[in-house]
């Protein structure tokens, strides 16, 4: 599938959800739907606003205190300065799953020493790679092509240039 052919942000077979979201946002009712997603469907983005029927709440990552709580569930032998904890949380953008995977890794490989983990520059590890692979596999062919092109070229380009490149025969 080429960039110009991509019709939405749904994995194949899930396109009808867009119609469902549109109907829920347009039809008068007294229901409330709570949708959690890593991606905002375009139908929701088009209907949201302070004076519109749809509202969105963007949740940020966890803070250092929450990260320490996740680590305490894994073990009680973690050590590191306040600066180490801050670096760790920033590196994973407060992502709870990534922090949990990091906690297990640091506990097992570095015996709980966060400073050593950070010095070793081993922040990306197998379980997180699986998570990134899972997200990549959910992308459309056009999105994958864009990601690969951007990874190879590493220079900013305009949307116009990218579309011309991706739609060229």
Secondary structure, DSSP 8 states (H G I E B T S, - for coil): --GGG---S--TT-THHHHHHHHHHHS--S-------SS--HHHHHHBSTTSSB---------HHHHHHHHHHH-S--B--HHHHHHHHHHTTT-HHHHHHHHHHHHHHSTTBHHHHHHTT--S-HHHHHHHHHHHHTS-HHHHHHHHHHHHH-S---HHHHHHHHH--
